[in-house]
Amino acid sequence: MVECVRLLYVSKFTQNDDVFKTELMNILMTSVDHNALHEITGVLSYGNGYFVQCLEGEKTKVSNLYFDRILKDSRHKGCQILYFEEQIERIFSEWAMKFAPINPSIRAFFQLQYAQEFNPTLLTARTIGPFIKLLAQQNAWEYYI
Ligand code: FAD
């Protein structure tokens, strides 16, 4: 039986804000192609210089993507896995890679939980589940911001 996993990590954008939109477009286009081919689904969010990404799919494929590609990408740094769960049902099954920019409901989540601005490094075992569900509810801007 193929084992399906969900991985969530955070990182910091290393480039200048001026190139963010271009780099985001490049990342999303690569992601949609690669992830669709490998049946990986998920969501990418960005705000205050932080990326947070949730990847779902076969364990080997998700691990290969994270360790062989994403971790080596110099457009971000400080990658930190906050969550890894096995035997999951996909939440983002319709999305090769959904982009969910931070918006008032995501900001409100961080204010309520931490009395702080959006900062996904603050997420803990208690808050990651509700945060992923919140991302699943967001309207996606798949390519454009
Ligand atoms: P190649 O194009 O052969 O490049 C070789 C190496 O350089 C890779 O390690 C790559 O990480 C790095 N690299 C590639 N382009 C750049 C660049 N413009 N600037 C700096 N380094 C670069 N890819 C996916 O397929 N699916 C995803 O879900 C996904 N999510 C991402 C999330 C974030 C936050 C970031 C920053 C990147 C993400 N990527 C994703 C892109 C991924 O890191 C690789 O760049 C991409 O998959 C191409 O990998 P490759 O081995 O073919 O790289």
Backbone and ligand atoms as CSV (ligand in chain L), in Angstrom:
chain,resi,resn,atom,element,x,y,z
A,1,MET,N,N,0.848,-1.203,0.000
A,1,MET,CA,C,0.000,0.000,0.000
A,1,MET,C,C,0.882,1.252,0.000
A,2,VAL,N,N,0.498,2.246,-0.794
A,2,VAL,CA,C,1.281,3.485,-0.860
A,2,VAL,C,C,0.933,4.365,0.334
A,3,GLU,N,N,1.988,4.812,1.007
A,3,GLU,CA,C,1.769,5.628,2.201
A,3,GLU,C,C,1.769,7.112,1.847
A,4,CYS,N,N,0.696,7.788,2.246
A,4,CYS,CA,C,0.568,9.209,1.946
A,4,CYS,C,C,0.901,10.037,3.192
A,5,VAL,N,N,1.653,11.118,2.991
A,5,VAL,CA,C,2.079,11.937,4.122
A,5,VAL,C,C,1.724,13.412,3.892
A,6,ARG,N,N,1.745,14.168,4.975
A,6,ARG,CA,C,1.599,15.630,4.896
A,6,ARG,C,C,2.777,16.238,5.638
A,7,LEU,N,N,3.472,17.142,4.953
A,7,LEU,CA,C,4.639,17.816,5.545
A,7,LEU,C,C,4.390,19.319,5.507
A,8,LEU,N,N,4.694,19.985,6.599
A,8,LEU,CA,C,4.593,21.450,6.610
A,8,LEU,C,C,5.933,22.008,7.084
A,9,TYR,N,N,6.448,22.969,6.319
A,9,TYR,CA,C,7.704,23.609,6.733
A,9,TYR,C,C,7.568,25.123,6.606
A,10,VAL,N,N,8.484,25.816,7.276
A,10,VAL,CA,C,8.562,27.276,7.150
A,10,VAL,C,C,9.959,27.637,6.672
A,11,SER,N,N,10.076,28.818,6.061
A,11,SER,CA,C,11.387,29.300,5.620
A,11,SER,C,C,11.299,30.814,5.444
A,12,LYS,N,N,12.454,31.425,5.166
A,12,LYS,CA,C,12.479,32.877,4.940
A,12,LYS,C,C,12.965,33.178,3.535
A,13,PHE,N,N,12.278,34.095,2.882
A,13,PHE,CA,C,12.651,34.530,1.534
A,13,PHE,C,C,13.995,35.254,1.619
A,14,THR,N,N,14.925,34.912,0.713
A,14,THR,CA,C,16.261,35.517,0.797
A,14,THR,C,C,16.455,36.679,-0.167
A,15,GLN,N,N,15.489,36.860,-1.090
A,15,GLN,CA,C,15.708,37.858,-2.135
A,15,GLN,C,C,15.068,39.195,-1.747
A,16,ASN,N,N,15.334,40.151,-2.608
A,16,ASN,CA,C,14.766,41.483,-2.446
A,16,ASN,C,C,13.256,41.466,-2.733
A,17,ASP,N,N,12.491,42.280,-2.028
A,17,ASP,CA,C,11.040,42.357,-2.245
A,17,ASP,C,C,10.667,42.655,-3.703
A,18,ASP,N,N,11.541,43.412,-4.384
A,18,ASP,CA,C,11.255,43.808,-5.774
A,18,ASP,C,C,11.079,42.596,-6.694
A,19,VAL,N,N,11.777,41.513,-6.391
A,19,VAL,CA,C,11.717,40.350,-7.283
A,19,VAL,C,C,10.744,39.292,-6.783
A,20,PHE,N,N,10.026,39.603,-5.705
A,20,PHE,CA,C,9.170,38.575,-5.112
A,20,PHE,C,C,8.135,38.020,-6.096
A,21,LYS,N,N,7.419,38.939,-6.774
A,21,LYS,CA,C,6.343,38.469,-7.657
A,21,LYS,C,C,6.892,37.574,-8.761
A,22,THR,N,N,8.025,37.988,-9.337
A,22,THR,CA,C,8.620,37.180,-10.413
A,22,THR,C,C,9.033,35.810,-9.882
A,23,GLU,N,N,9.695,35.807,-8.723
A,23,GLU,CA,C,10.153,34.527,-8.167
A,23,GLU,C,C,8.971,33.654,-7.779
A,24,LEU,N,N,7.939,34.280,-7.227
A,24,LEU,CA,C,6.760,33.499,-6.852
A,24,LEU,C,C,6.137,32.834,-8.082
A,25,MET,N,N,6.034,33.602,-9.155
A,25,MET,CA,C,5.489,33.044,-10.405
A,25,MET,C,C,6.327,31.852,-10.869
A,26,ASN,N,N,7.658,32.029,-10.828
A,26,ASN,CA,C,8.553,30.944,-11.255
A,26,ASN,C,C,8.357,29.704,-10.377
A,27,ILE,N,N,8.299,29.939,-9.067
A,27,ILE,CA,C,8.138,28.811,-8.131
A,27,ILE,C,C,6.816,28.096,-8.392
A,28,LEU,N,N,5.747,28.866,-8.554
A,28,LEU,CA,C,4.423,28.243,-8.731
A,28,LEU,C,C,4.336,27.486,-10.048
A,29,MET,N,N,4.932,28.056,-11.101
A,29,MET,CA,C,4.864,27.357,-12.399
A,29,MET,C,C,5.636,26.043,-12.346
A,30,THR,N,N,6.839,26.085,-11.740
A,30,THR,CA,C,7.620,24.840,-11.581
A,30,THR,C,C,6.848,23.843,-10.733
A,31,SER,N,N,6.247,24.369,-9.653
A,31,SER,CA,C,5.560,23.490,-8.698
A,31,SER,C,C,4.366,22.801,-9.335
A,32,VAL,N,N,3.582,23.573,-10.072
A,32,VAL,CA,C,2.372,22.988,-10.668
A,32,VAL,C,C,2.772,21.852,-11.616
A,33,ASP,N,N,3.809,22.071,-12.421
A,33,ASP,CA,C,4.247,21.028,-13.368
A,33,ASP,C,C,4.771,19.799,-12.626
A,34,HIS,N,N,5.741,20.043,-11.747
A,34,HIS,CA,C,6.395,18.920,-11.056
A,34,HIS,C,C,5.401,18.187,-10.161
A,35,ASN,N,N,4.636,18.933,-9.398
A,35,ASN,CA,C,3.752,18.306,-8.409
A,35,ASN,C,C,2.629,17.509,-9.085
A,36,ALA,N,N,2.090,18.071,-10.176
A,36,ALA,CA,C,1.034,17.338,-10.880
A,36,ALA,C,C,1.575,16.007,-11.398
A,37,LEU,N,N,2.783,16.053,-11.941
A,37,LEU,CA,C,3.410,14.835,-12.482
A,37,LEU,C,C,3.597,13.774,-11.394
A,38,HIS,N,N,3.890,14.230,-10.173
A,38,HIS,CA,C,4.200,13.299,-9.080
A,38,HIS,C,C,3.056,13.153,-8.075
A,39,GLU,N,N,1.888,13.650,-8.461
A,39,GLU,CA,C,0.691,13.550,-7.608
A,39,GLU,C,C,0.938,14.114,-6.206
A,40,ILE,N,N,1.625,15.249,-6.198
A,40,ILE,CA,C,1.830,15.973,-4.942
A,40,ILE,C,C,0.860,17.157,-4.946
A,41,THR,N,N,0.200,17.361,-3.816
A,41,THR,CA,C,-0.746,18.468,-3.704
A,41,THR,C,C,-0.345,19.333,-2.506
A,42,GLY,N,N,-0.934,20.539,-2.429
A,42,GLY,CA,C,-0.599,21.356,-1.266
A,42,GLY,C,C,-0.893,22.816,-1.440
A,43,VAL,N,N,-0.302,23.586,-0.518
A,43,VAL,CA,C,-0.535,25.030,-0.485
A,43,VAL,C,C,0.762,25.727,-0.087
A,44,LEU,N,N,0.961,26.908,-0.675
A,44,LEU,CA,C,2.094,27.762,-0.324
A,44,LEU,C,C,1.516,29.098,0.115
A,45,SER,N,N,2.023,29.604,1.235
A,45,SER,CA,C,1.585,30.915,1.691
A,45,SER,C,C,2.817,31.755,1.968
A,46,TYR,N,N,2.637,33.083,1.894
A,46,TYR,CA,C,3.778,33.974,2.093
A,46,TYR,C,C,3.325,35.266,2.758
A,47,GLY,N,N,4.122,35.735,3.682
A,47,GLY,CA,C,3.857,37.044,4.290
A,47,GLY,C,C,4.961,37.407,5.245
A,48,ASN,N,N,5.229,38.701,5.389
A,48,ASN,CA,C,6.267,39.207,6.304
A,48,ASN,C,C,7.617,38.533,6.093
A,49,GLY,N,N,7.896,38.147,4.837
A,49,GLY,CA,C,9.185,37.515,4.540
A,49,GLY,C,C,9.229,36.025,4.801
A,50,TYR,N,N,8.133,35.452,5.279
A,50,TYR,CA,C,8.089,34.016,5.576
A,50,TYR,C,C,7.304,33.242,4.525
A,51,PHE,N,N,7.852,32.089,4.140
A,51,PHE,CA,C,7.072,31.096,3.399
A,51,PHE,C,C,6.579,30.060,4.396
A,52,VAL,N,N,5.382,29.552,4.155
A,52,VAL,CA,C,4.945,28.331,4.836
A,52,VAL,C,C,4.280,27.479,3.760
A,53,GLN,N,N,4.722,26.225,3.678
A,53,GLN,CA,C,4.209,25.347,2.609
A,53,GLN,C,C,3.804,24.009,3.195
A,54,CYS,N,N,2.685,23.507,2.708
A,54,CYS,CA,C,2.189,22.203,3.110
A,54,CYS,C,C,2.204,21.315,1.861
A,55,LEU,N,N,2.838,20.163,1.953
A,55,LEU,CA,C,2.952,19.230,0.823
A,55,LEU,C,C,2.304,17.917,1.204
A,56,GLU,N,N,1.516,17.355,0.297
A,56,GLU,CA,C,0.861,16.066,0.537
A,56,GLU,C,C,1.169,15.127,-0.622
A,57,GLY,N,N,1.365,13.865,-0.311
A,57,GLY,CA,C,1.568,12.890,-1.385
A,57,GLY,C,C,2.296,11.668,-0.871
A,58,GLU,N,N,2.734,10.830,-1.817
A,58,GLU,CA,C,3.479,9.625,-1.431
A,58,GLU,C,C,4.728,10.031,-0.666
A,59,LYS,N,N,5.029,9.259,0.368
A,59,LYS,CA,C,6.129,9.612,1.277
A,59,LYS,C,C,7.441,9.854,0.520
A,60,THR,N,N,7.792,8.940,-0.377
A,60,THR,CA,C,9.071,9.070,-1.093
A,60,THR,C,C,9.071,10.300,-1.978
A,61,LYS,N,N,7.950,10.561,-2.617
A,61,LYS,CA,C,7.889,11.703,-3.543
A,61,LYS,C,C,7.948,13.032,-2.790
A,62,VAL,N,N,7.235,13.112,-1.676
A,62,VAL,CA,C,7.267,14.334,-0.875
A,62,VAL,C,C,8.670,14.536,-0.291
A,63,SER,N,N,9.281,13.471,0.206
A,63,SER,CA,C,10.640,13.575,0.769
A,63,SER,C,C,11.634,13.987,-0.300
A,64,ASN,N,N,11.549,13.382,-1.473
A,64,ASN,CA,C,12.469,13.744,-2.563
A,64,ASN,C,C,12.315,15.216,-2.936
A,65,LEU,N,N,11.064,15.656,-3.051
A,65,LEU,CA,C,10.833,17.068,-3.397
A,65,LEU,C,C,11.431,17.979,-2.333
A,66,TYR,N,N,11.160,17.685,-1.082
A,66,TYR,CA,C,11.622,18.579,-0.014
A,66,TYR,C,C,13.157,18.555,0.110
A,67,PHE,N,N,13.732,17.346,0.206
A,67,PHE,CA,C,15.178,17.274,0.497
A,67,PHE,C,C,16.046,17.523,-0.737
A,68,ASP,N,N,15.596,17.089,-1.911
A,68,ASP,CA,C,16.461,17.202,-3.105
A,68,ASP,C,C,16.262,18.495,-3.871
A,69,ARG,N,N,15.138,19.154,-3.698
A,69,ARG,CA,C,14.873,20.362,-4.484
A,69,ARG,C,C,14.664,21.579,-3.577
A,70,ILE,N,N,13.593,21.541,-2.798
A,70,ILE,CA,C,13.195,22.735,-2.041
A,70,ILE,C,C,14.291,23.176,-1.059
A,71,LEU,N,N,14.839,22.204,-0.331
A,71,LEU,CA,C,15.856,22.523,0.679
A,71,LEU,C,C,17.099,23.159,0.067
A,72,LYS,N,N,17.382,22.815,-1.208
A,72,LYS,CA,C,18.605,23.312,-1.847
A,72,LYS,C,C,18.402,24.646,-2.555
A,73,ASP,N,N,17.191,25.165,-2.496
A,73,ASP,CA,C,16.858,26.363,-3.275
A,73,ASP,C,C,17.316,27.615,-2.536
A,74,SER,N,N,18.190,28.404,-3.167
A,74,SER,CA,C,18.756,29.568,-2.474
A,74,SER,C,C,17.798,30.761,-2.424
A,75,ARG,N,N,16.604,30.633,-2.978
A,75,ARG,CA,C,15.630,31.719,-2.858
A,75,ARG,C,C,15.032,31.806,-1.458
A,76,HIS,N,N,15.282,30.776,-0.662
A,76,HIS,CA,C,14.857,30.852,0.737
A,76,HIS,C,C,15.898,30.191,1.624
A,77,LYS,N,N,15.766,30.408,2.934
A,77,LYS,CA,C,16.738,29.840,3.882
A,77,LYS,C,C,16.017,29.472,5.176
A,78,GLY,N,N,16.730,28.747,6.024
A,78,GLY,CA,C,16.182,28.416,7.347
A,78,GLY,C,C,14.995,27.488,7.286
A,79,CYS,N,N,14.970,26.597,6.299
A,79,CYS,CA,C,13.835,25.654,6.190
A,79,CYS,C,C,13.749,24.811,7.464
A,80,GLN,N,N,12.555,24.739,7.982
A,80,GLN,CA,C,12.344,24.024,9.240
A,80,GLN,C,C,11.037,23.246,9.136
A,81,ILE,N,N,11.122,21.926,9.244
A,81,ILE,CA,C,9.882,21.127,9.219
A,81,ILE,C,C,9.191,21.258,10.574
A,82,LEU,N,N,7.934,21.691,10.543
A,82,LEU,CA,C,7.181,21.847,11.794
A,82,LEU,C,C,6.197,20.706,12.001
A,83,TYR,N,N,5.927,19.970,10.911
A,83,TYR,CA,C,4.834,18.996,11.002
A,83,TYR,C,C,5.044,17.925,9.940
A,84,PHE,N,N,4.893,16.669,10.353
A,84,PHE,CA,C,4.991,15.559,9.403
A,84,PHE,C,C,4.038,14.482,9.885
A,85,GLU,N,N,3.056,14.177,9.060
A,85,GLU,CA,C,2.052,13.199,9.478
A,85,GLU,C,C,1.896,12.128,8.409
A,86,GLU,N,N,1.749,10.886,8.842
A,86,GLU,CA,C,1.594,9.771,7.903
A,86,GLU,C,C,0.133,9.341,7.842
A,87,GLN,N,N,-0.169,8.594,6.803
A,87,GLN,CA,C,-1.509,8.027,6.605
A,87,GLN,C,C,-2.596,9.103,6.652
A,88,ILE,N,N,-2.439,10.069,5.821
A,88,ILE,CA,C,-3.382,11.187,5.801
A,88,ILE,C,C,-4.403,11.043,4.676
A,89,GLU,N,N,-5.498,11.760,4.822
A,89,GLU,CA,C,-6.387,11.988,3.678
A,89,GLU,C,C,-6.060,13.371,3.170
A,90,ARG,N,N,-5.962,13.518,1.862
A,90,ARG,CA,C,-5.544,14.810,1.328
A,90,ARG,C,C,-6.575,15.900,1.623
A,91,ILE,N,N,-6.050,17.070,2.002
A,91,ILE,CA,C,-6.908,18.244,2.196
A,91,ILE,C,C,-6.887,19.117,0.943
A,92,PHE,N,N,-5.745,19.085,0.225
A,92,PHE,CA,C,-5.574,19.976,-0.936
A,92,PHE,C,C,-5.629,19.180,-2.243
A,93,SER,N,N,-6.508,18.174,-2.270
A,93,SER,CA,C,-6.501,17.246,-3.402
A,93,SER,C,C,-6.723,17.917,-4.755
A,94,GLU,N,N,-7.346,19.097,-4.750
A,94,GLU,CA,C,-7.606,19.771,-6.030
A,94,GLU,C,C,-6.451,20.637,-6.483
A,95,TRP,N,N,-5.394,20.728,-5.685
A,95,TRP,CA,C,-4.353,21.719,-5.946
A,95,TRP,C,C,-2.970,21.095,-6.083
A,96,ALA,N,N,-2.368,21.223,-7.295
A,96,ALA,CA,C,-0.962,20.828,-7.446
A,96,ALA,C,C,-0.112,21.771,-6.598
A,97,MET,N,N,-0.491,23.026,-6.539
A,97,MET,CA,C,0.072,23.962,-5.553
A,97,MET,C,C,-0.783,25.215,-5.530
A,98,LYS,N,N,-1.551,25.329,-4.457
A,98,LYS,CA,C,-2.402,26.499,-4.262
A,98,LYS,C,C,-1.547,27.599,-3.629
A,99,PHE,N,N,-1.751,28.843,-4.041
A,99,PHE,CA,C,-1.083,29.943,-3.346
A,99,PHE,C,C,-2.113,30.722,-2.541
A,100,ALA,N,N,-1.874,30.830,-1.252
A,100,ALA,CA,C,-2.798,31.558,-0.367
A,100,ALA,C,C,-2.044,32.715,0.280
A,101,PRO,N,N,-2.169,33.934,-0.272
A,101,PRO,CA,C,-1.492,35.064,0.347
A,101,PRO,C,C,-2.111,35.392,1.698
A,102,ILE,N,N,-1.328,35.999,2.582
A,102,ILE,CA,C,-1.933,36.311,3.881
A,102,ILE,C,C,-3.018,37.372,3.687
A,103,ASN,N,N,-4.065,37.229,4.446
A,103,ASN,CA,C,-5.243,38.090,4.316
A,103,ASN,C,C,-5.789,38.339,5.727
A,104,PRO,N,N,-6.861,39.091,5.872
A,104,PRO,CA,C,-7.334,39.402,7.228
A,104,PRO,C,C,-7.619,38.175,8.095
A,105,SER,N,N,-8.149,37.083,7.515
A,105,SER,CA,C,-8.473,35.941,8.384
A,105,SER,C,C,-7.201,35.230,8.868
A,106,ILE,N,N,-6.167,35.209,8.035
A,106,ILE,CA,C,-4.900,34.599,8.473
A,106,ILE,C,C,-4.218,35.507,9.507
A,107,ARG,N,N,-4.275,36.817,9.269
A,107,ARG,CA,C,-3.709,37.751,10.258
A,107,ARG,C,C,-4.433,37.608,11.604
A,108,ALA,N,N,-5.768,37.487,11.525
A,108,ALA,CA,C,-6.569,37.381,12.753
A,108,ALA,C,C,-6.201,36.112,13.526
A,109,PHE,N,N,-5.898,35.032,12.807
A,109,PHE,CA,C,-5.493,33.776,13.450
A,109,PHE,C,C,-4.244,33.998,14.311
A,110,PHE,N,N,-3.250,34.690,13.746
A,110,PHE,CA,C,-2.001,34.910,14.498
A,110,PHE,C,C,-2.202,35.902,15.641
A,111,GLN,N,N,-3.077,36.864,15.438
A,111,GLN,CA,C,-3.372,37.801,16.523
A,111,GLN,C,C,-4.043,37.068,17.683
A,112,LEU,N,N,-5.008,36.205,17.333
A,112,LEU,CA,C,-5.747,35.480,18.362
A,112,LEU,C,C,-4.848,34.498,19.121
A,113,GLN,N,N,-4.029,33.743,18.376
A,113,GLN,CA,C,-3.223,32.701,19.004
A,113,GLN,C,C,-1.984,33.245,19.703
A,114,TYR,N,N,-1.381,34.283,19.082
A,114,TYR,CA,C,-0.052,34.710,19.567
A,114,TYR,C,C,0.053,36.216,19.828
A,115,ALA,N,N,-1.035,36.953,19.570
A,115,ALA,CA,C,-0.979,38.419,19.682
A,115,ALA,C,C,0.195,38.973,18.879
A,116,GLN,N,N,0.398,38.394,17.695
A,116,GLN,CA,C,1.507,38.837,16.834
A,116,GLN,C,C,1.077,38.864,15.376
A,117,GLU,N,N,1.909,39.528,14.568
A,117,GLU,CA,C,1.733,39.513,13.116
A,117,GLU,C,C,1.961,38.091,12.594
A,118,PHE,N,N,1.588,37.878,11.313
A,118,PHE,CA,C,1.820,36.573,10.665
A,118,PHE,C,C,3.280,36.155,10.817
A,119,ASN,N,N,3.492,35.039,11.484
A,119,ASN,CA,C,4.841,34.492,11.662
A,119,ASN,C,C,4.691,32.982,11.846
A,120,PRO,N,N,4.782,32.212,10.746
A,120,PRO,CA,C,4.488,30.777,10.837
A,120,PRO,C,C,5.493,29.986,11.676
A,121,THR,N,N,6.648,30.588,12.037
A,121,THR,CA,C,7.583,29.854,12.904
A,121,THR,C,C,7.002,29.688,14.310
A,122,LEU,N,N,5.952,30.454,14.622
A,122,LEU,CA,C,5.323,30.347,15.945
A,122,LEU,C,C,4.385,29.141,16.059
A,123,LEU,N,N,4.032,28.541,14.911
A,123,LEU,CA,C,3.049,27.450,14.933
A,123,LEU,C,C,3.547,26.273,15.773
A,124,THR,N,N,2.628,25.641,16.470
A,124,THR,CA,C,2.972,24.503,17.337
A,124,THR,C,C,2.023,23.338,17.035
A,125,ALA,N,N,2.251,22.226,17.702
A,125,ALA,CA,C,1.389,21.044,17.522
A,125,ALA,C,C,-0.082,21.407,17.742
A,126,ARG,N,N,-0.330,22.326,18.639
A,126,ARG,CA,C,-1.713,22.722,18.949
A,126,ARG,C,C,-2.350,23.534,17.828
A,127,THR,N,N,-1.552,24.383,17.165
A,127,THR,CA,C,-2.142,25.333,16.216
A,127,THR,C,C,-1.971,24.939,14.740
A,128,ILE,N,N,-1.084,23.987,14.456
A,128,ILE,CA,C,-0.821,23.661,13.047
A,128,ILE,C,C,-2.061,23.085,12.353
A,129,GLY,N,N,-2.778,22.177,13.036
A,129,GLY,CA,C,-3.986,21.590,12.428
A,129,GLY,C,C,-5.006,22.664,12.039
A,130,PRO,N,N,-5.397,23.524,12.998
A,130,PRO,CA,C,-6.340,24.602,12.655
A,130,PRO,C,C,-5.797,25.543,11.575
A,131,PHE,N,N,-4.484,25.789,11.582
A,131,PHE,CA,C,-3.901,26.678,10.571
A,131,PHE,C,C,-4.011,26.047,9.175
A,132,ILE,N,N,-3.738,24.762,9.058
A,132,ILE,CA,C,-3.848,24.082,7.755
A,132,ILE,C,C,-5.301,24.128,7.265
A,133,LYS,N,N,-6.233,23.910,8.180
A,133,LYS,CA,C,-7.652,23.985,7.791
A,133,LYS,C,C,-7.996,25.387,7.301
A,134,LEU,N,N,-7.450,26.394,7.954
A,134,LEU,CA,C,-7.698,27.783,7.538
A,134,LEU,C,C,-7.139,28.023,6.125
A,135,LEU,N,N,-5.954,27.510,5.862
A,135,LEU,CA,C,-5.371,27.666,4.519
A,135,LEU,C,C,-6.248,26.985,3.469
A,136,ALA,N,N,-6.818,25.850,3.849
A,136,ALA,CA,C,-7.668,25.116,2.907
A,136,ALA,C,C,-8.917,25.913,2.543
A,137,GLN,N,N,-9.346,26.785,3.457
A,137,GLN,CA,C,-10.578,27.566,3.209
A,137,GLN,C,C,-10.329,28.810,2.368
A,138,GLN,N,N,-9.067,29.189,2.193
A,138,GLN,CA,C,-8.781,30.459,1.514
A,138,GLN,C,C,-9.020,30.361,0.013
A,139,ASN,N,N,-9.450,31.488,-0.559
A,139,ASN,CA,C,-9.464,31.577,-2.017
A,139,ASN,C,C,-8.022,31.592,-2.486
A,140,ALA,N,N,-7.769,30.913,-3.567
A,140,ALA,CA,C,-6.383,30.809,-4.038
A,140,ALA,C,C,-6.106,31.801,-5.143
A,141,TRP,N,N,-4.918,32.328,-5.127
A,141,TRP,CA,C,-4.404,33.096,-6.256
A,141,TRP,C,C,-3.326,32.218,-6.834
A,142,GLU,N,N,-3.687,31.377,-7.774
A,142,GLU,CA,C,-2.757,30.321,-8.126
A,142,GLU,C,C,-1.481,30.873,-8.760
A,143,TYR,N,N,-1.621,31.879,-9.616
A,143,TYR,CA,C,-0.420,32.408,-10.255
A,143,TYR,C,C,-0.164,33.870,-9.932
A,144,TYR,N,N,-1.219,34.626,-9.694
A,144,TYR,CA,C,-1.041,36.077,-9.642
A,144,TYR,C,C,-1.246,36.622,-8.249
A,145,ILE,N,N,-0.403,37.622,-7.895
A,145,ILE,CA,C,-0.670,38.340,-6.656
A,145,ILE,C,C,-0.724,39.824,-6.989
L,1,FAD,P1,P,17.151,23.101,-11.261
L,1,FAD,O1,O,16.337,24.102,-12.039
L,1,FAD,O2,O,17.892,22.017,-11.971
L,1,FAD,O3,O,18.152,23.864,-10.252
L,1,FAD,C1,C,19.130,23.203,-9.439
L,1,FAD,C2,C,19.075,23.736,-8.001
L,1,FAD,O4,O,19.002,25.158,-7.937
L,1,FAD,C3,C,17.878,23.194,-7.244
L,1,FAD,O5,O,18.361,22.692,-6.043
L,1,FAD,C4,C,16.969,24.354,-7.045
L,1,FAD,O6,O,16.376,24.293,-5.753
L,1,FAD,C5,C,17.861,25.565,-7.177
L,1,FAD,N1,N,17.200,26.633,-7.954
L,1,FAD,C6,C,16.423,26.485,-9.056
L,1,FAD,N2,N,16.012,27.681,-9.506
L,1,FAD,C7,C,16.555,28.605,-8.670
L,1,FAD,C8,C,16.501,30.019,-8.601
L,1,FAD,N3,N,15.827,30.753,-9.501
L,1,FAD,N4,N,17.167,30.636,-7.620
L,1,FAD,C9,C,17.871,29.917,-6.719
L,1,FAD,N5,N,17.961,28.578,-6.707
L,1,FAD,C10,C,17.312,27.925,-7.669
L,1,FAD,N6,N,9.290,23.003,-6.689
L,1,FAD,C11,C,8.407,22.021,-6.909
L,1,FAD,O7,O,8.577,21.251,-7.858
L,1,FAD,N7,N,7.297,21.863,-6.115
L,1,FAD,C12,C,7.049,22.672,-5.031
L,1,FAD,O8,O,6.043,22.487,-4.353
L,1,FAD,C13,C,7.990,23.721,-4.764
L,1,FAD,N8,N,7.803,24.570,-3.741
L,1,FAD,C14,C,8.724,25.549,-3.504
L,1,FAD,C15,C,8.534,26.398,-2.414
L,1,FAD,C16,C,9.472,27.392,-2.149
L,1,FAD,C17,C,9.252,28.313,-0.979
L,1,FAD,C18,C,10.610,27.554,-2.973
L,1,FAD,C19,C,11.625,28.628,-2.695
L,1,FAD,C20,C,10.806,26.710,-4.042
L,1,FAD,C21,C,9.869,25.709,-4.333
L,1,FAD,N9,N,10.022,24.861,-5.430
L,1,FAD,C22,C,9.112,23.855,-5.644
L,1,FAD,C23,C,11.121,25.021,-6.372
L,1,FAD,C24,C,12.235,24.024,-6.079
L,1,FAD,O9,O,13.006,24.463,-4.971
L,1,FAD,C25,C,13.161,23.860,-7.305
L,1,FAD,O10,O,13.711,25.098,-7.677
L,1,FAD,C26,C,12.419,23.298,-8.493
L,1,FAD,O11,O,11.654,22.185,-8.122
L,1,FAD,C27,C,13.389,22.913,-9.624
L,1,FAD,O12,O,14.229,21.902,-9.123
L,1,FAD,P2,P,15.395,21.291,-10.034
L,1,FAD,O13,O,16.173,20.309,-9.220
L,1,FAD,O14,O,14.827,20.874,-11.365
L,1,FAD,O15,O,16.251,22.559,-10.124
